Amino acid sequence: MENVSNQTLPFATRRAQRPLRRDRPSHDETDAPLPQRGEMFHRDSATIHFQPAEELYAHWPTPTCIISDGPYGLSGFPGDPPTPAELIEWYRPHVAAWSERSTPQTTLWFWNSELGWATVHPLLIEHGWEYRCCHVWDKGIGHIAGNSNTATLRKFPVITEVCVQYLKPARFLGGARSLSMQEWLRSEWQRSGLPLRLSNQACGVLNAATRKYLTADHLWYYPPPDAFEKLAEYANSHGRPEGRPYFSVDGSKPISADEWGRLRAKFACAAGITNVWKHPQVSGAERIGGRRERMKWKYSSLHGSQKPLKLVDIAIHASTDPADVVWEPFGGLCPAAVCARVSRRTSFSAEVIPEFYSAAVRRLARDL
């Protein structure tokens, strides 16, 4: 049974519930009471908070996927810095919280302009995030509609944004050192005292274990859970007794195949999808409008960078399974909440601009 409610967080001041209107007003409905800080809207597995995300991270469940569509440094909305140079300090507390709350199964999808992403990238690396792929949203030539003043700007018209995929790789202790998964696998096998060639025998392969799983060079491959389990069992059966257990993180038992499988991010690539996402700017029924006289920013529509549901859905489906947790810390119109609810993921979104929050609530309530 579908659950639609309007309530507050346990640690916020409770306010009376407002019944959700069942008629279908236009998207630019702006005469409703403004939301109050701490308010939240919940429908099935999707929750939207009217509260800064940095106040909520500690209360949200661990994310499997983070959809970040925050400031671009373009003064596009209240709170967006005027230049990308200020983005590092703006994002710093958020990136720190993401890093603290994420696991090796977490994927971060970071939306921004090319320059905004390049500016924030060093901060993500500093906090342990690993770059995986840059996806380019190609909005098509219709995006500029002949209005780009190239003579003044001295550059070709820009019709793209980027959505960059980052992972939070597992780290292991090797003595006093922090080791990558590749370094730790090789170190544990060597610690057992067994020659590297016997790893092939352990896995029942000709040379894949030494050539892929235990190699020290850039050709390293992640061993599947069944191969890892064979390596661990062989090392603990035939390795030096005084060093056992091998391939253990707690010092009492080796990591199981199931535990090993949870030490890297989920990923599934649907056929026909590449890192270039060709999709026009959102229009028609999906576009959320707004009365310009009520807005304090420069766009005639409510949100200047509304993301297509199709593209957000690609990211969620690629990196999560049903019931997994999706974070949307800078919700805007909360496309991740809409996509997550439809695909049976659990989502938590935050938004601080009243008009955005109110529009996102109406949108989630009606599957727009």
N, C-alpha and C positions, 0 to 999 in steps of 0.2 A: 504494500500500500504506500502510495506517495506521501511524503511528509513535507509540508510547507509551513514554515513558522518564522516569526520575526521576534527575536529575543536578544538578550544581552549576555555577555560573558559572565561567568561566575564572579570574577574579580572586578566587574564594572558595575556601575549603578543601573539597577533595573528600571526600565520605563514601560508604561502600558503598551500592550500590543496594539498595533494598528491593523485592522482587517485589510487584507489585500483586495484591491478592486478587481472585479471579475470582468468588467467591460474591457475594451481594447483601445485605450487612448493612443494618440500619436506618440512617437518616440520623443518629441520635444516637450512633453508634459513637464512643466516646471513650477506649477502652482502648488505642488504637494509640500507638506512641512519638511524642512531640512532635517536630515538624520542627525542624531546626537552621538557624540563620541562614545565608543563602547558598544554601540548597536551592532547587531549581526542578523543576517538572514540565512536561513537554512532550508535547503530542499534536498530531500533524499541524502545522498552522500556528499553534497556540495555545500560549503559554508563560505559566506562573504562577510568580512568584518569591516566596519567603519572605524578604523584604528590603524596607527602606524605599524608596519610589519615588524619593526624592531622590538615592539612591545609584546609581540605574539609568538615569536620564534620558539621561545622556551616552553610554550604551552602547546604547540603543534606537534603531532607525531612525527617521527623521523621520515624525511622525504625519500621517495624513490626517484622523483623527478622534480626539478625546479624550473618553472617557466619565468624567466626574468625579462620584463619589458619595462624598464625604468627610464630614468632621464637619458637623453641623448646629448645634452649640452647645446640645445638649439632654442632655448626659451619657448618651448612648445606648449607649456602649461605651467600653472603656478608651482614653483618649487624646482622647475627644471633650470639648471645653471645656464647662463648665457653663452658659455663656451665649453668645449670638451675638456679644457685644461683643468676644470674644477671637478671633473667626474671622479677622479681617484679618491679624493677625500669624501665625496658624497657617498660613494659605494663602500668605503672601507668598513664601517660597522656591519653592513649587510653581508659582505663577503666573509668577514670573520665569523658571523653567526652561521652562515651556510656551512662553512668548513667544520665548525664545532658540531653541528647537528647531523651532518651527512655521514654516510657509510660508503664503502667501496661499491655498493649497488646503486648509488645516486648518480644521476646524470643532470647536468646543468645545461639549459638551453638559454643562451644569452643573446637577446635581441638588442640591436643598436645600429647606428650608422657605422660605416667603415672606420671613420676616424674615432668615434666614440669607443668602439670595440678595441682599436689599437691602443687607445689611451688606458683602458681598464685592464687589458691583458696582463701587464706585469704584476698588477695587484692580485689577480687570480692565481698566477704562477707562484707568487710569494706565499699564498695561503694553501698551497698544495694541490691546486687544480691542474689537471693535465689536458692540454688541447688535443681534441680528436679530429674535428672537421668544421669547416666554415661553409654554411649553407647560404646561398644568395637568393633573396626574394627578388625576382625580376618582375616588376609591375607592368612592363610593356610600354611601348612608345606613347600610348594614350595617357599615361600618367602625367606627362608634361604639357600635353595639348597645345604645343607651339608657344608656350609662355616662358621658355627659358632664355634669359638674356645672356647668351654665351659671349657676346662682345664685351660685356662688363665683367662677368664672372671669370672669363678666360679659361673655361673648361667645358668639356662635353656635358650635356644634360645628364643628371643623375636620376635613374629610375629604379634604384635598388636599395634594399636594406639587408643586413646580415643577421643570421641566427646561428650562433657559434656553439658547438657541442663540446662540453668539458666533462671530464670524469674525475672522480676522487679516488685515485688508486690506493690499494692497500699498501701499508708499510710494515716492515717486520724488524724486530730487534735482532741484531747479530753482534753479540757482545755489547760494546758501547755504541755501536753504529746503527743508524737507521737504514734499512736495506729495501730496495725495490723487490717486487715479486720475483723478477728474473734473478737478481743477485742472491736472494734468499734461497731459492731452489737449488742453485749451483752450490752455495755455501753449505747447505744442509747435507747434500750428497757427499761433498768432499769431507765434511766433518765425520761422516760415517766410516771413512777410511777405505771405501770401495772405489775401484777404478771406474772412470766415467763409462767405459765400454759396457760394463755390466748393467747400466741403466737400460740399454736396449733389450737385454735379456729379461729384465724385470718387467718391461712393458710388452714384451712379445713382438718387437719390431726389429727391422733390419738395422736402421741407424737413426730413426726419427727422434729418439730420446736425446742422443748426444748432439744431433744436428739441429734440433728445434727446442726441446724443453730445457736442456741444461747448458746450452751454448752461452758464451759470454759476449757475443757480438750482436749486431743489429738485426740478425735474422731470427731472433728469439720468437717462439710461439708459446702462447698460454697452453699448458697441458690440460686436456679435458678432465673432468672429475674422475672418470674411470682410470685414466692414465696416471693421474696424480696419486690415486689410492694405491695403485700397483707399485709406484716408486716408494711410497711411504712404507708399505708392507715389506717390501724387499729390504730396504735399508734397516728397518727395525728387526728383521729376522736374521740378516747376514752382516750388518755393520758392527762396529766395535761395541761390545756390551756396555762399556763404561760411559758411552755418550748417549745412550737411549733415554727418552724417546727422541727420535728424529722427526722432522717435519711437524713439530708441535709448537703452539704459541703459549701454552699454559704450563709446560714442563711436566705434565702428567700423562698426556695421551696425544697421539698424532691427530691432525686435522682430518675429519671424515670427508668422504667424497661430497656429501651434501653441503658441509660447511665450506669446502673449497669452492663449490659452485656459487656461493653467495659472496665471494670475495672479489667479484668484478661486476661492473654495471651490466644491466640487461640491455640487449639490443636485438631487434628483429627488423630486417629490411624488406619492405614489401616490393614486389616486382614492379619495375618501371619508374621507381623513384630515385632521383639522383640528388646531388648537392645543389643543383640549380632548380629553384621552385618558381616556375612560371605561373603567375596568377595575377589577374588585374587587381587594382586597388578595390577595396570593399565598396560595393554600391548596391542599389536596389533595396530589397527588404532587409538585407543584413546590415546595411549602413544605419548607424544610430545618429539621428539628427539632433539639433538643439537650437534654441532661439539665441541668435547672435547677441542680442542686446543684454542677455543675462550672463553671457560668457565674458571672461576677462582675458582670453587669449585670442590668437589670430585666425582661427579656422571657423568657417561657416557651419560645418558639422560639429557635433559635440566633441569628438576626439580626433585629433589631427593625424594619428598614426594607428588607426584601428586595424588589428590583425585579422586576416581571414580565418574563420573557424577551421577551414580545411588544412591550413598550414600548422596551426596549433595542434590539431588532431594528429597530424603526421608525427610530430615530436612525441606526443603522449603515447601513441601506439607503439612507436619504435623502442621506447625505453621503460615501459611499465606493463604489468599484467593487471587484470581485473582485481579490484580491492586494494591495489597499491596506492600510496599517498602521493598526491601532487601538490606542490606549493606554488602559489602565484602571489609573490610578495608585493608587486606593484600592479594591482588588478586592472586599473582603468575600467574598461567595460567587461572585464572578467571573462574572456573567451575560454580560458583553461577550465573555469568552473563549469561552463556550459558543456564543453567537450568531455570533461571528466565524468560528469553526471550521466551523460548519454552512454558512455562506454563503461560505466560501472566502476570507475575509479573513485577514490575518496580525495576530495580537494579542499584546500584552505586558501582563501584569497583575502587580500587586504587592500583597502583603498582609503584615501584621506580627502579627496576632493568630493564635496557633497553631491554635485551634479553627476559625476561619474558613478559614485556609489549607488545613487537612486536609479540611474539608468541600468546599471548592472543587475540590480535586484529585479527590476521589471523584466529584464532580458532573461534572467535565469528562471523566473517564474513562468515565462511563456515560451521557453526554448527558441529564442530568436537568434 
